[in-house]
Amino acid sequence: MVVRMFVVRSVTSPSFLVGNIHVLYNPNRGDIKLGQVRLFLESAQRLSHEWGDIPVVLAGDLNSMPQSAMYQFLTSNKLDIQMHDRKQISGQIYPLQNRSFNPRLSYRWSNEELMLATGTGASHLIHQLQLRSAYAGAPGSSRTRENSGEPLATSYHSKFMGTVDYIWHTTEFVPVRVLDTLPVDILRRTRGLPSEKWGSDHLSLVCELAFTDEGSET
């Protein structure tokens, strides 16, 4: 896990916290992935509070797809992890096909896995940040966006094409515009990234955010 955080200060606008993370790739270790994201969110919440509950912008490679339990945790603030298969937390291997959301299903997690995921051994995860996705909150083309509003693909290589990168913000911000990713048909013409023209197997995500004042853009 790689994490960076810093506070942006200005004499003309409110301060805010920016954080970036690269989460473990291994799709089988949903316990570690959840633990890394949990620590990331806890650190952001703590630093925000220490600076006077300033707004937060978080971004990074979560190695998790928009249909995953990880995405659900970020957007809904909570997750009952025993309702999800550890190997499907990130949604990287098999389609979820609503299995994770069937209340009659319960998966067995070891005590060690629960400790890694939650830090306490409990089966429920909760975070305190009210997060919104910048891309899901901004208009986009059906050529580049899926139903959730996230890009169809932010990464493409020989074994994978899909979205694993995100920009999140707290409710003190509103997305003004975002840089659209490449359409999938154009990505396929590259025959995989990186290439001579594109130096990474991930596409850049860029957004412009504005501060809000009681729900109105300022």
CYANA upper distance limits for C-alpha pairs under 8 A (distance plus 0.5 A):
  1 MET  CA     21 ILE  CA      7.53
  1 MET  CA     22 HIS  CA      6.06
  1 MET  CA     23 VAL  CA      5.69
  1 MET  CA     24 LEU  CA      6.42
  1 MET  CA     36 GLN  CA      7.40
  2 VAL  CA     20 ASN  CA      8.50
  2 VAL  CA     21 ILE  CA      6.00
  2 VAL  CA     22 HIS  CA      5.65
  2 VAL  CA     23 VAL  CA      7.63
  3 VAL  CA     19 GLY  CA      7.70
  3 VAL  CA     20 ASN  CA      6.10
  3 VAL  CA     21 ILE  CA      4.99
  3 VAL  CA     22 HIS  CA      7.21
  3 VAL  CA     40 PHE  CA      7.96
  4 ARG  CA     19 GLY  CA      6.05
  4 ARG  CA     20 ASN  CA      5.70
  4 ARG  CA     21 ILE  CA      7.13
  5 MET  CA     17 LEU  CA      7.63
  5 MET  CA     18 VAL  CA      6.08
  5 MET  CA     19 GLY  CA      4.72
  5 MET  CA     20 ASN  CA      6.96
  5 MET  CA     44 ALA  CA      8.32
  6 PHE  CA     17 LEU  CA      6.37
  6 PHE  CA     18 VAL  CA      6.01
  6 PHE  CA     19 GLY  CA      7.12
  7 VAL  CA     15 SER  CA      7.31
  7 VAL  CA     16 PHE  CA      6.20
  7 VAL  CA     17 LEU  CA      4.94
  7 VAL  CA     18 VAL  CA      6.69
  8 VAL  CA     15 SER  CA      5.97
  8 VAL  CA     16 PHE  CA      5.89
  8 VAL  CA     17 LEU  CA      6.65
  8 VAL  CA     18 VAL  CA      7.76
  9 ARG  CA     13 SER  CA      8.35
  9 ARG  CA     14 PRO  CA      7.55
  9 ARG  CA     15 SER  CA      5.08
  9 ARG  CA     16 PHE  CA      7.43
 10 SER  CA     14 PRO  CA      7.13
 10 SER  CA     15 SER  CA      6.81
 14 PRO  CA     54 ILE  CA      8.30
 15 SER  CA     54 ILE  CA      6.85
 15 SER  CA     55 PRO  CA      7.95
 16 PHE  CA     48 SER  CA      8.27
 16 PHE  CA     54 ILE  CA      5.74
 16 PHE  CA     55 PRO  CA      5.37
 16 PHE  CA     56 VAL  CA      6.22
 16 PHE  CA     57 VAL  CA      8.06
 17 LEU  CA     44 ALA  CA      8.04
 17 LEU  CA     47 LEU  CA      8.25
 17 LEU  CA     48 SER  CA      7.04
 17 LEU  CA     54 ILE  CA      7.29
 17 LEU  CA     55 PRO  CA      6.73
 17 LEU  CA     56 VAL  CA      5.21
 17 LEU  CA     57 VAL  CA      6.63
 18 VAL  CA     56 VAL  CA      6.50
 18 VAL  CA     57 VAL  CA      5.35
 18 VAL  CA     58 LEU  CA      6.30
 19 GLY  CA     44 ALA  CA      7.69
 19 GLY  CA     56 VAL  CA      8.34
 19 GLY  CA     57 VAL  CA      6.86
 19 GLY  CA     58 LEU  CA      5.21
 19 GLY  CA     59 ALA  CA      6.81
 20 ASN  CA     58 LEU  CA      6.29
 20 ASN  CA     59 ALA  CA      5.38
 20 ASN  CA     60 GLY  CA      5.61
 21 ILE  CA     40 PHE  CA      8.03
 21 ILE  CA     59 ALA  CA      7.10
 21 ILE  CA     60 GLY  CA      5.27
 21 ILE  CA     61 ASP  CA      6.86
 21 ILE  CA     62 LEU  CA      7.74
 22 HIS  CA     60 GLY  CA      6.25
 22 HIS  CA     61 ASP  CA      5.35
 22 HIS  CA     62 LEU  CA      6.57
 22 HIS  CA     63 ASN  CA      8.34
 23 VAL  CA     33 LYS  CA      6.78
 23 VAL  CA     36 GLN  CA      7.16
 23 VAL  CA     37 VAL  CA      7.84
 23 VAL  CA     61 ASP  CA      6.68
 23 VAL  CA     62 LEU  CA      5.47
 23 VAL  CA     63 ASN  CA      6.59
 24 LEU  CA     32 ILE  CA      7.99
 24 LEU  CA     33 LYS  CA      6.51
 24 LEU  CA     62 LEU  CA      8.22
 24 LEU  CA     63 ASN  CA      7.40
 25 TYR  CA     63 ASN  CA      6.11
 27 PRO  CA     87 LYS  CA      6.50
 27 PRO  CA     88 GLN  CA      7.74
 27 PRO  CA     89 ILE  CA      8.31
 27 PRO  CA     90 SER  CA      6.93
 27 PRO  CA     91 GLY  CA      8.31
 27 PRO  CA     92 GLN  CA      6.55
 27 PRO  CA     93 ILE  CA      7.37
 28 ASN  CA     86 ARG  CA      7.17
 28 ASN  CA     87 LYS  CA      4.78
 28 ASN  CA     88 GLN  CA      7.89
 29 ARG  CA     33 LYS  CA      6.90
 29 ARG  CA     86 ARG  CA      7.05
 29 ARG  CA     87 LYS  CA      6.77
 30 GLY  CA     34 LEU  CA      6.48
 30 GLY  CA     86 ARG  CA      5.33
 30 GLY  CA     87 LYS  CA      6.29
 30 GLY  CA     88 GLN  CA      7.53
 30 GLY  CA     89 ILE  CA      5.60
 30 GLY  CA     90 SER  CA      7.08
 30 GLY  CA    117 ALA  CA      8.35
 31 ASP  CA     35 GLY  CA      6.67
 31 ASP  CA     86 ARG  CA      6.86
 31 ASP  CA    113 GLU  CA      6.00
 31 ASP  CA    114 LEU  CA      7.45
 31 ASP  CA    116 LEU  CA      6.36
 31 ASP  CA    117 ALA  CA      5.12
 32 ILE  CA     36 GLN  CA      6.62
 32 ILE  CA    113 GLU  CA      8.26
 32 ILE  CA    116 LEU  CA      6.42
 32 ILE  CA    117 ALA  CA      6.47
 33 LYS  CA     37 VAL  CA      6.81
 33 LYS  CA     90 SER  CA      8.46
 33 LYS  CA    117 ALA  CA      7.92
 34 LEU  CA     38 ARG  CA      6.41
 34 LEU  CA     70 MET  CA      7.60
 34 LEU  CA    116 LEU  CA      8.36
 34 LEU  CA    117 ALA  CA      5.54
 34 LEU  CA    118 THR  CA      8.01
 35 GLY  CA     39 LEU  CA      6.69
 35 GLY  CA    116 LEU  CA      5.94
 35 GLY  CA    117 ALA  CA      4.57
 35 GLY  CA    118 THR  CA      6.63
 35 GLY  CA    119 GLY  CA      7.75
 36 GLN  CA     40 PHE  CA      6.69
 36 GLN  CA    117 ALA  CA      8.32
 37 VAL  CA     41 LEU  CA      6.64
 37 VAL  CA     62 LEU  CA      8.49
 38 ARG  CA     42 GLU  CA      6.57
 38 ARG  CA    117 ALA  CA      8.04
 38 ARG  CA    118 THR  CA      7.74
 38 ARG  CA    127 HIS  CA      7.99
 39 LEU  CA     43 SER  CA      6.52
 40 PHE  CA     44 ALA  CA      6.76
 41 LEU  CA     45 GLN  CA      6.57
 41 LEU  CA    127 HIS  CA      7.37
 41 LEU  CA    129 LEU  CA      7.97
 42 GLU  CA     46 ARG  CA      6.60
 42 GLU  CA    127 HIS  CA      7.67
 43 SER  CA     47 LEU  CA      6.61
 44 ALA  CA     48 SER  CA      6.46
 44 ALA  CA     56 VAL  CA      7.85
 45 GLN  CA     49 HIS  CA      6.68
 45 GLN  CA    128 GLN  CA      7.51
 45 GLN  CA    129 LEU  CA      7.09
 46 ARG  CA     50 GLU  CA      6.69
 47 LEU  CA     51 TRP  CA      6.78
 48 SER  CA     52 GLY  CA      6.94
 48 SER  CA     53 ASP  CA      5.20
 48 SER  CA     54 ILE  CA      5.56
 48 SER  CA     55 PRO  CA      7.40
 48 SER  CA     56 VAL  CA      7.53
 49 HIS  CA     53 ASP  CA      4.61
 49 HIS  CA     54 ILE  CA      7.35
 55 PRO  CA    169 HIS  CA      8.23
 55 PRO  CA    170 THR  CA      6.51
 55 PRO  CA    171 THR  CA      8.28
 55 PRO  CA    172 GLU  CA      6.47
 55 PRO  CA    173 PHE  CA      8.12
 56 VAL  CA    169 HIS  CA      6.20
 56 VAL  CA    170 THR  CA      6.01
 57 VAL  CA    167 ILE  CA      7.73
 57 VAL  CA    168 TRP  CA      6.20
 57 VAL  CA    169 HIS  CA      4.88
 57 VAL  CA    170 THR  CA      7.16
 58 LEU  CA    167 ILE  CA      6.32
 58 LEU  CA    168 TRP  CA      5.48
 58 LEU  CA    169 HIS  CA      6.67
 59 ALA  CA    165 ASP  CA      7.93
 59 ALA  CA    166 TYR  CA      5.98
 59 ALA  CA    167 ILE  CA      4.79
 59 ALA  CA    168 TRP  CA      6.48
 60 GLY  CA    165 ASP  CA      6.04
 60 GLY  CA    166 TYR  CA      6.29
 60 GLY  CA    167 ILE  CA      7.38
 61 ASP  CA    164 VAL  CA      6.25
 61 ASP  CA    165 ASP  CA      4.89
 61 ASP  CA    166 TYR  CA      7.29
 62 LEU  CA    164 VAL  CA      6.15
 62 LEU  CA    165 ASP  CA      6.48
 62 LEU  CA    166 TYR  CA      7.99
 63 ASN  CA     90 SER  CA      7.20
 63 ASN  CA     92 GLN  CA      8.22
 63 ASN  CA    164 VAL  CA      5.34
 63 ASN  CA    165 ASP  CA      7.68
 64 SER  CA     68 SER  CA      7.00
 64 SER  CA     70 MET  CA      7.00
 64 SER  CA     71 TYR  CA      7.61
 64 SER  CA     89 ILE  CA      8.19
 64 SER  CA     90 SER  CA      4.62
 64 SER  CA     91 GLY  CA      6.56
 64 SER  CA     92 GLN  CA      6.92
 64 SER  CA    163 THR  CA      8.08
 64 SER  CA    164 VAL  CA      5.53
 64 SER  CA    165 ASP  CA      8.45
 65 MET  CA     70 MET  CA      8.37
 65 MET  CA     71 TYR  CA      7.42
 65 MET  CA     90 SER  CA      6.53
 65 MET  CA     91 GLY  CA      6.09
 65 MET  CA     92 GLN  CA      7.07
 65 MET  CA    162 GLY  CA      7.81
 65 MET  CA    163 THR  CA      6.13
 65 MET  CA    164 VAL  CA      5.73
 66 PRO  CA     71 TYR  CA      6.04
 66 PRO  CA    148 SER  CA      7.79
 66 PRO  CA    150 GLU  CA      7.70
 66 PRO  CA    163 THR  CA      7.53
 66 PRO  CA    164 VAL  CA      8.08
 67 GLN  CA     71 TYR  CA      7.25
 67 GLN  CA     72 GLN  CA      8.20
 67 GLN  CA     91 GLY  CA      7.11
 67 GLN  CA     96 LEU  CA      7.83
 68 SER  CA     72 GLN  CA      6.95
 68 SER  CA     88 GLN  CA      7.86
 68 SER  CA     89 ILE  CA      6.49
 68 SER  CA     90 SER  CA      5.74
 68 SER  CA     91 GLY  CA      5.22
 68 SER  CA     96 LEU  CA      7.79
 69 ALA  CA     73 PHE  CA      6.63
 69 ALA  CA     79 LEU  CA      8.10
 69 ALA  CA     84 HIS  CA      7.84
 69 ALA  CA     88 GLN  CA      8.21
 69 ALA  CA     89 ILE  CA      5.62
 69 ALA  CA     90 SER  CA      6.96
 69 ALA  CA     91 GLY  CA      7.90
 69 ALA  CA    100 SER  CA      8.06
 70 MET  CA     74 LEU  CA      6.98
 70 MET  CA     89 ILE  CA      6.37
 70 MET  CA     90 SER  CA      6.29
 71 TYR  CA     75 THR  CA      6.78
 71 TYR  CA     90 SER  CA      8.47
 72 GLN  CA     76 SER  CA      6.29
 72 GLN  CA     77 ASN  CA      8.36
 72 GLN  CA     78 LYS  CA      8.30
 72 GLN  CA     79 LEU  CA      7.88
 73 PHE  CA     77 ASN  CA      5.89
 73 PHE  CA     78 LYS  CA      5.64
 73 PHE  CA     79 LEU  CA      5.82
 73 PHE  CA    125 LEU  CA      8.39
 73 PHE  CA    126 ILE  CA      8.37
 74 LEU  CA     78 LYS  CA      8.04
 74 LEU  CA    131 LEU  CA      7.30
 75 THR  CA    130 GLN  CA      8.28
 75 THR  CA    131 LEU  CA      6.58
 75 THR  CA    132 ARG  CA      7.11
 77 ASN  CA    126 ILE  CA      6.03
 77 ASN  CA    127 HIS  CA      5.68
 77 ASN  CA    128 GLN  CA      7.23
 77 ASN  CA    129 LEU  CA      7.68
 77 ASN  CA    130 GLN  CA      7.69
 78 LYS  CA    124 HIS  CA      7.67
 78 LYS  CA    125 LEU  CA      5.85
 78 LYS  CA    126 ILE  CA      4.82
 78 LYS  CA    127 HIS  CA      7.01
 79 LEU  CA    124 HIS  CA      6.19
 79 LEU  CA    125 LEU  CA      5.60
 79 LEU  CA    126 ILE  CA      7.15
 80 ASP  CA     84 HIS  CA      8.15
 80 ASP  CA    123 SER  CA      6.50
 80 ASP  CA    124 HIS  CA      5.05
 80 ASP  CA    125 LEU  CA      6.95
 81 ILE  CA     85 ASP  CA      8.48
 81 ILE  CA    123 SER  CA      6.26
 81 ILE  CA    124 HIS  CA      6.54
 81 ILE  CA    125 LEU  CA      7.77
 82 GLN  CA    106 SER  CA      6.07
 82 GLN  CA    107 TYR  CA      5.67
 82 GLN  CA    108 ARG  CA      7.12
 82 GLN  CA    109 TRP  CA      7.36
 82 GLN  CA    123 SER  CA      6.63
 82 GLN  CA    124 HIS  CA      8.48
 83 MET  CA    100 SER  CA      6.48
 83 MET  CA    101 PHE  CA      7.59
 83 MET  CA    102 ASN  CA      8.13
 83 MET  CA    103 PRO  CA      7.52
 83 MET  CA    105 LEU  CA      6.47
 83 MET  CA    106 SER  CA      5.35
 83 MET  CA    107 TYR  CA      6.49
 84 HIS  CA     88 GLN  CA      7.44
 84 HIS  CA     89 ILE  CA      7.09
 84 HIS  CA    100 SER  CA      5.46
 84 HIS  CA    101 PHE  CA      8.30
 84 HIS  CA    105 LEU  CA      8.47
 84 HIS  CA    106 SER  CA      7.56
 84 HIS  CA    107 TYR  CA      6.71
 85 ASP  CA     89 ILE  CA      6.96
 85 ASP  CA    100 SER  CA      7.69
 85 ASP  CA    107 TYR  CA      6.31
 86 ARG  CA    109 TRP  CA      8.07
 87 LYS  CA     93 ILE  CA      8.40
 88 GLN  CA     92 GLN  CA      7.45
 88 GLN  CA     93 ILE  CA      7.41
 88 GLN  CA     94 TYR  CA      7.71
 88 GLN  CA     96 LEU  CA      7.75
 91 GLY  CA     95 PRO  CA      7.03
 91 GLY  CA     96 LEU  CA      7.10
 96 LEU  CA    100 SER  CA      7.02
 98 ASN  CA    102 ASN  CA      7.22
 99 ARG  CA    105 LEU  CA      8.19
100 SER  CA    105 LEU  CA      7.97
109 TRP  CA    113 GLU  CA      6.50
109 TRP  CA    114 LEU  CA      6.83
110 SER  CA    114 LEU  CA      6.78
111 ASN  CA    115 MET  CA      6.68
111 ASN  CA    121 GLY  CA      6.85
112 GLU  CA    116 LEU  CA      6.75
112 GLU  CA    121 GLY  CA      8.23
113 GLU  CA    117 ALA  CA      6.65
114 LEU  CA    118 THR  CA      6.37
114 LEU  CA    119 GLY  CA      7.86
114 LEU  CA    120 THR  CA      7.99
114 LEU  CA    121 GLY  CA      5.25
114 LEU  CA    122 ALA  CA      7.05
114 LEU  CA    123 SER  CA      7.18
115 MET  CA    119 GLY  CA      5.18
115 MET  CA    120 THR  CA      5.97
115 MET  CA    121 GLY  CA      4.83
115 MET  CA    122 ALA  CA      8.03
116 LEU  CA    121 GLY  CA      8.36
117 ALA  CA    121 GLY  CA      8.38
118 THR  CA    122 ALA  CA      6.88
118 THR  CA    123 SER  CA      7.83
118 THR  CA    124 HIS  CA      7.84
118 THR  CA    125 LEU  CA      6.58
129 LEU  CA    170 THR  CA      7.30
130 GLN  CA    170 THR  CA      5.86
130 GLN  CA    171 THR  CA      6.85
131 LEU  CA    168 TRP  CA      6.50
131 LEU  CA    169 HIS  CA      5.87
131 LEU  CA    170 THR  CA      5.15
131 LEU  CA    171 THR  CA      7.19
132 ARG  CA    136 ALA  CA      8.32
132 ARG  CA    137 GLY  CA      7.89
132 ARG  CA    168 TRP  CA      5.93
132 ARG  CA    169 HIS  CA      5.86
132 ARG  CA    170 THR  CA      6.60
132 ARG  CA    171 THR  CA      7.44
133 SER  CA    137 GLY  CA      6.58
133 SER  CA    166 TYR  CA      7.72
133 SER  CA    167 ILE  CA      6.45
133 SER  CA    168 TRP  CA      5.05
133 SER  CA    169 HIS  CA      6.94
134 ALA  CA    138 ALA  CA      6.90
134 ALA  CA    166 TYR  CA      8.45
134 ALA  CA    167 ILE  CA      6.15
134 ALA  CA    168 TRP  CA      6.23
134 ALA  CA    169 HIS  CA      7.20
134 ALA  CA    174 VAL  CA      8.28
134 ALA  CA    175 PRO  CA      6.07
134 ALA  CA    178 VAL  CA      8.03
134 ALA  CA    207 CYS  CA      7.37
135 TYR  CA    139 PRO  CA      8.28
135 TYR  CA    149 GLY  CA      6.72
135 TYR  CA    150 GLU  CA      6.08
135 TYR  CA    151 PRO  CA      7.86
135 TYR  CA    166 TYR  CA      8.31
135 TYR  CA    167 ILE  CA      7.68
135 TYR  CA    175 PRO  CA      8.31
135 TYR  CA    178 VAL  CA      7.03
135 TYR  CA    207 CYS  CA      8.25
136 ALA  CA    148 SER  CA      6.85
136 ALA  CA    149 GLY  CA      4.50
136 ALA  CA    150 GLU  CA      5.76
137 GLY  CA    149 GLY  CA      7.70
137 GLY  CA    174 VAL  CA      8.33
137 GLY  CA    175 PRO  CA      6.79
138 ALA  CA    149 GLY  CA      8.32
138 ALA  CA    175 PRO  CA      6.51
138 ALA  CA    176 VAL  CA      7.35
138 ALA  CA    177 ARG  CA      6.48
138 ALA  CA    178 VAL  CA      7.26
139 PRO  CA    149 GLY  CA      8.50
139 PRO  CA    177 ARG  CA      8.09
140 GLY  CA    144 THR  CA      7.64
140 GLY  CA    145 ARG  CA      6.83
140 GLY  CA    149 GLY  CA      7.91
140 GLY  CA    180 ASP  CA      7.67
141 SER  CA    145 ARG  CA      6.46
142 SER  CA    146 GLU  CA      7.32
143 ARG  CA    183 PRO  CA      5.96
143 ARG  CA    184 VAL  CA      7.89
144 THR  CA    151 PRO  CA      6.08
144 THR  CA    152 LEU  CA      5.95
144 THR  CA    153 ALA  CA      8.10
144 THR  CA    180 ASP  CA      7.46
144 THR  CA    181 THR  CA      6.73
144 THR  CA    182 LEU  CA      6.94
144 THR  CA    183 PRO  CA      5.36
144 THR  CA    184 VAL  CA      7.47
145 ARG  CA    149 GLY  CA      6.03
145 ARG  CA    150 GLU  CA      6.06
145 ARG  CA    151 PRO  CA      4.85
145 ARG  CA    152 LEU  CA      5.45
146 GLU  CA    150 GLU  CA      6.31
146 GLU  CA    151 PRO  CA      6.57
146 GLU  CA    152 LEU  CA      5.79
150 GLU  CA    163 THR  CA      8.05
151 PRO  CA    163 THR  CA      6.86
151 PRO  CA    180 ASP  CA      8.22
151 PRO  CA    181 THR  CA      7.12
152 LEU  CA    162 GLY  CA      6.59
152 LEU  CA    163 THR  CA      6.59
152 LEU  CA    183 PRO  CA      8.23
152 LEU  CA    184 VAL  CA      7.65
153 ALA  CA    161 MET  CA      6.57
153 ALA  CA    162 GLY  CA      4.57
153 ALA  CA    163 THR  CA      4.94
153 ALA  CA    164 VAL  CA      8.35
153 ALA  CA    181 THR  CA      7.94
153 ALA  CA    182 LEU  CA      8.42
153 ALA  CA    184 VAL  CA      7.46
154 THR  CA    161 MET  CA      8.22
154 THR  CA    162 GLY  CA      6.51
154 THR  CA    163 THR  CA      5.17
154 THR  CA    164 VAL  CA      6.88
154 THR  CA    165 ASP  CA      6.65
154 THR  CA    181 THR  CA      7.52
154 THR  CA    202 HIS  CA      6.07
154 THR  CA    203 LEU  CA      5.56
154 THR  CA    204 SER  CA      8.07
155 SER  CA    160 PHE  CA      7.90
155 SER  CA    161 MET  CA      6.22
155 SER  CA    162 GLY  CA      6.24
155 SER  CA    163 THR  CA      6.68
155 SER  CA    164 VAL  CA      7.50
155 SER  CA    165 ASP  CA      8.43
155 SER  CA    201 ASP  CA      6.01
155 SER  CA    202 HIS  CA      4.76
155 SER  CA    203 LEU  CA      6.61
156 TYR  CA    160 PHE  CA      6.15
156 TYR  CA    161 MET  CA      4.89
156 TYR  CA    162 GLY  CA      7.27
156 TYR  CA    187 LEU  CA      8.04
156 TYR  CA    192 GLY  CA      6.29
156 TYR  CA    193 LEU  CA      6.26
156 TYR  CA    201 ASP  CA      6.04
156 TYR  CA    202 HIS  CA      7.14
157 HIS  CA    161 MET  CA      7.02
157 HIS  CA    191 ARG  CA      8.35
157 HIS  CA    192 GLY  CA      4.92
157 HIS  CA    193 LEU  CA      5.51
157 HIS  CA    194 PRO  CA      7.81
157 HIS  CA    201 ASP  CA      6.55
158 SER  CA    191 ARG  CA      8.29
158 SER  CA    192 GLY  CA      6.15
158 SER  CA    193 LEU  CA      8.27
165 ASP  CA    205 LEU  CA      8.28
166 TYR  CA    205 LEU  CA      7.91
167 ILE  CA    205 LEU  CA      7.98
167 ILE  CA    207 CYS  CA      8.40
169 HIS  CA    173 PHE  CA      7.03
171 THR  CA    212 THR  CA      8.49
172 GLU  CA    211 PHE  CA      6.34
172 GLU  CA    212 THR  CA      5.89
172 GLU  CA    213 ASP  CA      8.02
172 GLU  CA    215 GLY  CA      8.44
173 PHE  CA    209 LEU  CA      6.54
173 PHE  CA    210 ALA  CA      5.96
173 PHE  CA    211 PHE  CA      5.10
173 PHE  CA    212 THR  CA      6.00
174 VAL  CA    209 LEU  CA      6.09
174 VAL  CA    210 ALA  CA      5.88
174 VAL  CA    211 PHE  CA      6.92
174 VAL  CA    212 THR  CA      6.99
174 VAL  CA    217 GLU  CA      7.56
175 PRO  CA    207 CYS  CA      7.50
175 PRO  CA    208 GLU  CA      6.53
175 PRO  CA    209 LEU  CA      5.01
175 PRO  CA    210 ALA  CA      6.88
176 VAL  CA    207 CYS  CA      8.03
176 VAL  CA    208 GLU  CA      5.93
176 VAL  CA    209 LEU  CA      5.92
176 VAL  CA    210 ALA  CA      6.96
177 ARG  CA    207 CYS  CA      6.34
177 ARG  CA    208 GLU  CA      5.89
177 ARG  CA    209 LEU  CA      7.89
178 VAL  CA    205 LEU  CA      8.14
178 VAL  CA    206 VAL  CA      6.14
178 VAL  CA    207 CYS  CA      4.64
178 VAL  CA    208 GLU  CA      6.69
179 LEU  CA    205 LEU  CA      6.87
179 LEU  CA    206 VAL  CA      5.69
179 LEU  CA    207 CYS  CA      6.74
180 ASP  CA    205 LEU  CA      8.23
181 THR  CA    203 LEU  CA      7.29
181 THR  CA    204 SER  CA      7.96
181 THR  CA    205 LEU  CA      7.88
182 LEU  CA    186 ILE  CA      7.04
182 LEU  CA    187 LEU  CA      6.90
183 PRO  CA    187 LEU  CA      6.85
184 VAL  CA    188 ARG  CA      6.67
185 ASP  CA    189 ARG  CA      7.21
186 ILE  CA    190 THR  CA      7.65
187 LEU  CA    191 ARG  CA      7.87
187 LEU  CA    192 GLY  CA      8.04
188 ARG  CA    192 GLY  CA      7.42
190 THR  CA    195 SER  CA      7.99
192 GLY  CA    201 ASP  CA      8.04
193 LEU  CA    198 TRP  CA      7.22
193 LEU  CA    199 GLY  CA      8.06
193 LEU  CA    200 SER  CA      6.73
193 LEU  CA    201 ASP  CA      4.90
193 LEU  CA    202 HIS  CA      8.17
194 PRO  CA    198 TRP  CA      5.92
194 PRO  CA    199 GLY  CA      5.60
194 PRO  CA    200 SER  CA      5.08
194 PRO  CA    201 ASP  CA      5.20
195 SER  CA    199 GLY  CA      6.55
195 SER  CA    200 SER  CA      8.05
210 ALA  CA    217 GLU  CA      6.98
210 ALA  CA    218 THR  CA      7.12
211 PHE  CA    217 GLU  CA      6.63
211 PHE  CA    218 THR  CA      6.19
212 THR  CA    216 SER  CA      5.61
212 THR  CA    217 GLU  CA      4.88
212 THR  CA    218 THR  CA      5.96
213 ASP  CA    217 GLU  CA      6.71
213 ASP  CA    218 THR  CA      6.84
